[in-house]
Amino acid sequence: MGGKLTNAPWTVRLVGDPTEYHTEQGKSICHGVAVVRSLIWPGAFTLYQNGKQTAIYVGDGSKFSDKLKPFPLAPPQLNMDPVEYGEFVLPEIKVLTFEEIGQKIEADFDEIWGKHDTDDSGFLAEDDIKKLAADIKAKVNGKEEAEEVNE
């Protein structure tokens, strides 16, 4: 190594099973592969296994340069969170007792019943019963207009 290089221009790794096995002929083999990769010429590899070596180059013929990297070394700084969030106050939710719920149901039913039982007889015709059911269904679902009830 010479010149301006401060680090080795290659890396060496052993890939695969590094164990040596003995064949029936008494020969020793290893299934691991030693891989030497160039850091100057990306895509240049030399492979060595059991006394045989092969050189492979898959690249565009350009030397390594920080300027050619597709991604920055450090990600860009994202927008920072605000220093302090405003105060969030939860709305108060009134918890109703069973008695209050029962009174509310009776008041709503009396209002709807009075709208349909105009003669105060306590009886409704079949069409009026369907209209009553539609009004109750709309009240339960929180809608202004009554929905059609077929059954």
TACOR-V208057 format. One record per residue. N is the residue number from 1. RES is the residue in one letter. PHI is phi in whole degrees, -180 to 180 (999 if undefined). BURIAL is + if it has 9 or more other ideal C-beta (glycine too) atoms within 8 Angstrom, else -. Layout:
n=N res=RES phi=PHI burial=BURIAL
n=N res=RES phi=PHI burial=BURIAL
//
This chain:
n=1 res=M phi=999 burial=-
n=2 res=G phi=-150 burial=-
n=3 res=G phi=78 burial=-
n=4 res=K phi=-90 burial=-
n=5 res=L phi=-66 burial=-
n=6 res=T phi=-109 burial=-
n=7 res=N phi=-119 burial=-
n=8 res=A phi=-65 burial=-
n=9 res=P phi=-84 burial=-
n=10 res=W phi=-151 burial=-
n=11 res=T phi=-124 burial=-
n=12 res=V phi=-124 burial=-
n=13 res=R phi=-138 burial=-
n=14 res=L phi=-105 burial=+
n=15 res=V phi=-115 burial=-
n=16 res=G phi=100 burial=-
n=17 res=D phi=-83 burial=-
n=18 res=P phi=-84 burial=-
n=19 res=T phi=-72 burial=-
n=20 res=E phi=-91 burial=-
n=21 res=Y phi=-115 burial=-
n=22 res=H phi=-106 burial=-
n=23 res=T phi=-83 burial=-
n=24 res=E phi=-65 burial=-
n=25 res=Q phi=-81 burial=-
n=26 res=G phi=87 burial=-
n=27 res=K phi=-85 burial=-
n=28 res=S phi=-100 burial=-
n=29 res=I phi=-128 burial=+
n=30 res=C phi=-134 burial=+
n=31 res=H phi=-90 burial=-
n=32 res=G phi=-78 burial=+
n=33 res=V phi=-125 burial=+
n=34 res=A phi=-87 burial=+
n=35 res=V phi=-117 burial=+
n=36 res=V phi=-108 burial=+
n=37 res=R phi=-115 burial=+
n=38 res=S phi=-80 burial=+
n=39 res=L phi=-93 burial=+
n=40 res=I phi=-89 burial=-
n=41 res=W phi=-110 burial=+
n=42 res=P phi=-59 burial=-
n=43 res=G phi=102 burial=+
n=44 res=A phi=-95 burial=+
n=45 res=F phi=-130 burial=+
n=46 res=T phi=-123 burial=+
n=47 res=L phi=-114 burial=+
n=48 res=Y phi=-134 burial=-
n=49 res=Q phi=-153 burial=+
n=50 res=N phi=49 burial=-
n=51 res=G phi=82 burial=-
n=52 res=K phi=-116 burial=-
n=53 res=Q phi=-130 burial=-
n=54 res=T phi=-141 burial=-
n=55 res=A phi=-109 burial=-
n=56 res=I phi=-130 burial=-
n=57 res=Y phi=-131 burial=-
n=58 res=V phi=-128 burial=-
n=59 res=G phi=-170 burial=+
n=60 res=D phi=-111 burial=-
n=61 res=G phi=79 burial=-
n=62 res=S phi=-107 burial=-
n=63 res=K phi=-70 burial=-
n=64 res=F phi=-68 burial=-
n=65 res=S phi=-149 burial=-
n=66 res=D phi=-62 burial=-
n=67 res=K phi=-72 burial=-
n=68 res=L phi=-91 burial=-
n=69 res=K phi=-64 burial=-
n=70 res=P phi=-74 burial=-
n=71 res=F phi=-125 burial=-
n=72 res=P phi=-69 burial=-
n=73 res=L phi=-65 burial=-
n=74 res=A phi=-117 burial=-
n=75 res=P phi=-67 burial=-
n=76 res=P phi=-66 burial=-
n=77 res=Q phi=-75 burial=-
n=78 res=L phi=-83 burial=-
n=79 res=N phi=-60 burial=-
n=80 res=M phi=-79 burial=-
n=81 res=D phi=-68 burial=-
n=82 res=P phi=-63 burial=-
n=83 res=V phi=-62 burial=-
n=84 res=E phi=-143 burial=-
n=85 res=Y phi=-84 burial=-
n=86 res=G phi=-68 burial=-
n=87 res=E phi=-75 burial=-
n=88 res=F phi=-113 burial=-
n=89 res=V phi=-106 burial=-
n=90 res=L phi=-73 burial=-
n=91 res=P phi=-69 burial=-
n=92 res=E phi=-77 burial=-
n=93 res=I phi=-111 burial=-
n=94 res=K phi=-82 burial=-
n=95 res=V phi=-95 burial=-
n=96 res=L phi=-90 burial=-
n=97 res=T phi=-83 burial=-
n=98 res=F phi=-62 burial=-
n=99 res=E phi=-66 burial=-
n=100 res=E phi=-64 burial=-
n=101 res=I phi=-65 burial=+
n=102 res=G phi=-62 burial=-
n=103 res=Q phi=-64 burial=-
n=104 res=K phi=-65 burial=+
n=105 res=I phi=-64 burial=-
n=106 res=E phi=-64 burial=-
n=107 res=A phi=-64 burial=-
n=108 res=D phi=-66 burial=+
n=109 res=F phi=-66 burial=+
n=110 res=D phi=-61 burial=-
n=111 res=E phi=-63 burial=-
n=112 res=I phi=-70 burial=+
n=113 res=W phi=-63 burial=+
n=114 res=G phi=-63 burial=-
n=115 res=K phi=-70 burial=-
n=116 res=H phi=-100 burial=+
n=117 res=D phi=-95 burial=+
n=118 res=T phi=-76 burial=-
n=119 res=D phi=-98 burial=-
n=120 res=D phi=54 burial=-
n=121 res=S phi=-87 burial=-
n=122 res=G phi=87 burial=-
n=123 res=F phi=-122 burial=-
n=124 res=L phi=-127 burial=-
n=125 res=A phi=-74 burial=-
n=126 res=E phi=-60 burial=-
n=127 res=D phi=-66 burial=-
n=128 res=D phi=-68 burial=+
n=129 res=I phi=-65 burial=+
n=130 res=K phi=-64 burial=+
n=131 res=K phi=-66 burial=+
n=132 res=L phi=-63 burial=+
n=133 res=A phi=-63 burial=+
n=134 res=A phi=-65 burial=+
n=135 res=D phi=-66 burial=+
n=136 res=I phi=-64 burial=+
n=137 res=K phi=-61 burial=+
n=138 res=A phi=-65 burial=+
n=139 res=K phi=-64 burial=+
n=140 res=V phi=-65 burial=-
n=141 res=N phi=-83 burial=-
n=142 res=G phi=74 burial=-
n=143 res=K phi=-105 burial=-
n=144 res=E phi=-78 burial=-
n=145 res=E phi=-96 burial=-
n=146 res=A phi=-70 burial=+
n=147 res=E phi=-92 burial=+
n=148 res=E phi=-79 burial=-
n=149 res=V phi=-117 burial=-
n=150 res=N phi=-99 burial=-
n=151 res=E phi=-105 burial=-
//
